[in-house]
Amino acid sequence: MSTLLNLLLLVQVLSALGMIGLILVQHGKGADMGAAFGSGNSGSLFGATGGANFLSRSTAALAAVFFVCTLVLAYFGNLRPTDSGSLLERTPLPVTAPPSAGDNIPGSSSAPASSVAPAAVDKSVPVAPAPASTPASQIPSK
C-alpha cells in the first residue's frame, strides 16, 4: 500500500511540474492578435497555430492526471479502519477504587513501615515568630 501511495505522489508531483512548464511556454491570448497583424514573431516549433492546440491539450491531460491523483491520495489519506475505532476506545483504562479517608493522611504511605524511628525534633533551634499580617484589603505601609 505504501508503494502505491509513493507512486501516486510521484505521478502527482511530475504532472504538477509538467503543467507548470507547459503553462509558462504557452502564449497569452493577446500574442496571437499581434502576430495576425504582422508584428512579433509568429514562427514556432509547431507552426503558427499548431503549437497552441498541442500545448493546450497536453496541459489538459496533465491537469486531469493531477486531479485524479489528488482525489485518490485524498481517499487513501482519509481511510480509517472501521472495526477498531479510535485509540482511546481500544485501550482499556485501569479501574481504581475511590480514595478512602485514610489515603489523605500526611505521612502515610502504602510502603511497609520501617523499624527506624523518625528523627527527633531539635529543641535548641528557635522558631521564628510569624510576621504580623495585614488584611488583604489594606496596602502594607513601610
C-alpha positions in Angstrom: 0.0 0.0 0.0 2.9 2.4 0.8 4.5 1.7 -2.5 1.2 2.6 -4.3 0.9 5.9 -2.4 4.5 6.8 -3.1 4.0 6.1 -6.8 0.8 8.2 -6.9 2.6 11.0 -5.1 5.4 10.8 -7.6 3.0 10.9 -10.6 1.2 13.9 -9.0 4.4 15.9 -8.5 5.6 15.1 -12.0 2.3 16.1 -13.5 2.3 19.4 -11.5 5.8 20.2 -12.7 4.8 19.4 -16.3 1.8 21.6 -16.1 3.9 24.5 -14.7 6.3 24.1 -17.6 3.6 23.9 -20.3 1.7 26.9 -18.9 4.8 29.0 -18.9 5.7 28.1 -22.5 2.2 28.9 -23.9 1.4 32.3 -25.3 -1.3 34.6 -24.0 -4.5 35.5 -25.8 -3.0 38.8 -26.9 0.1 37.3 -28.5 -2.0 35.7 -31.4 -3.6 39.0 -32.2 -0.3 40.8 -32.6 1.1 38.0 -34.8 -2.0 38.2 -37.1 -1.2 41.9 -38.0 2.4 41.2 -38.7 4.1 42.3 -35.5 6.1 39.9 -33.4 7.5 36.5 -34.3 4.7 34.1 -35.2 7.0 31.2 -36.1 7.2 28.4 -33.6 8.2 24.8 -33.4 4.7 23.5 -34.3 3.7 26.3 -36.7 1.6 29.4 -36.2 -1.4 27.7 -34.6 -0.4 24.0 -34.2 1.5 24.7 -31.0 -1.4 26.2 -29.2 -3.6 23.1 -29.8 -0.8 20.7 -28.8 0.2 22.6 -25.7 -3.3 23.2 -24.5 -4.3 19.6 -25.0 -1.1 18.4 -23.2 -1.9 20.8 -20.3 -5.5 19.5 -20.1 -4.2 15.9 -20.0 -1.7 16.7 -17.3 -4.4 18.5 -15.3 -6.7 15.5 -15.5 -3.9 13.2 -14.2 -3.1 15.7 -11.4 -6.7 15.9 -10.3 -7.2 12.1 -10.4 -4.0 11.6 -8.3 -5.2 14.2 -5.9 -8.6 12.5 -5.4 -7.0 9.1 -5.0 -4.5 10.3 -2.5 -7.2 12.2 -0.5 -9.3 9.0 -0.5 -6.5 6.8 0.8 -5.5 9.6 3.3 -8.9 9.5 4.9 -9.3 5.8 5.1 -9.6 4.6 8.6 -10.2 1.1 9.9 -13.9 0.7 10.8 -13.7 -2.3 13.2 -11.2 -1.0 15.7 -12.4 2.5 16.5 -10.2 5.2 18.0 -7.1 4.5 20.0 -8.8 5.7 23.2 -11.6 3.2 22.7 -9.2 0.3 22.1 -7.1 0.8 25.2 -8.9 -0.1 28.5 -8.5 2.3 31.3 -7.4 0.9 34.7 -10.2 0.6 37.2 -9.2 2.1 40.6 -11.2 2.3 43.8 -12.2 5.7 45.0 -9.9 7.2 47.6 -10.8 6.5 51.2 -10.4 8.9 54.1 -7.1 7.2 55.2 -5.5 8.0 51.9 -5.3 11.7 52.7 -3.3 11.4 55.9 0.1 13.1 55.6 3.0 10.9 56.2 1.1 7.7 55.5 2.2 5.6 52.6 1.4 2.2 51.1 5.0 1.2 51.7 5.6 -1.1 54.7 6.6 0.7 57.9 10.3 0.6 58.6 11.8 -0.2 62.0 13.8 3.1 62.1 12.1 5.8 64.2 11.8 9.3 62.7 14.4 11.8 63.8 13.7 13.8 66.9 12.9 17.5 66.6 15.9 19.6 67.7 14.5 21.9 70.5 17.7 24.0 70.6 16.9 25.8 67.3 14.5 28.7 68.0 11.4 29.1 65.8 11.0 32.5 64.1 7.8 34.3 65.1 5.1 34.6 62.4 5.1 38.0 60.8 2.1 40.2 61.6 -0.1 40.1 58.6 -2.3 42.9 57.3 -5.8 42.3 55.9 -6.0 41.7 52.2 -7.9 44.9 51.6 -5.2 47.1 53.1 -1.9 48.2 51.4 1.0 47.5 53.7 2.9 50.6 54.8 6.7 50.9 55.1 
